[in-house]
Amino acid sequence: LETMEADWEANSNASLEQIETSNLLVVARVILETATRRLESRGAHCRADYPNRDDSHFQKHSWTRLDQGSFIGFRPV
């Protein structure tokens, strides 16, 4: 994936499909990073290594900022 992105960045005439794929890749990375920080199972988010729900630590919303690098945080429900 990194090779594909590097090729697209070097190409100033990236196709619409390349741009859309790159955007989907950013979203997928954010989802994966946020999911790995949630050390519990909740709803459709099910982890074999953390099979139980943990309201005391994770009853909160996950959010991210990408404008100044990647930052992922939590806020209360």
Salt bridges, closest charged atoms under 4 A:
GLU2 OE2 - ARG29 NH2 3.01
GLU5 OE1 - ARG29 NH1 3.22
GLU33 OE2 - ARG37 NE 3.01
GLU40 OE2 - ARG38 NH1 2.96
GLU40 OE2 - ARG42 NE 2.67
ASP49 OD2 - ARG47 NH2 2.64
ASP54 OD2 - HIS57 ND1 2.94
ASP55 OD1 - ARG42 NH2 2.77
ASP55 OD1 - ARG53 NE 2.79
ASP67 OD2 - ARG65 NH2 2.74
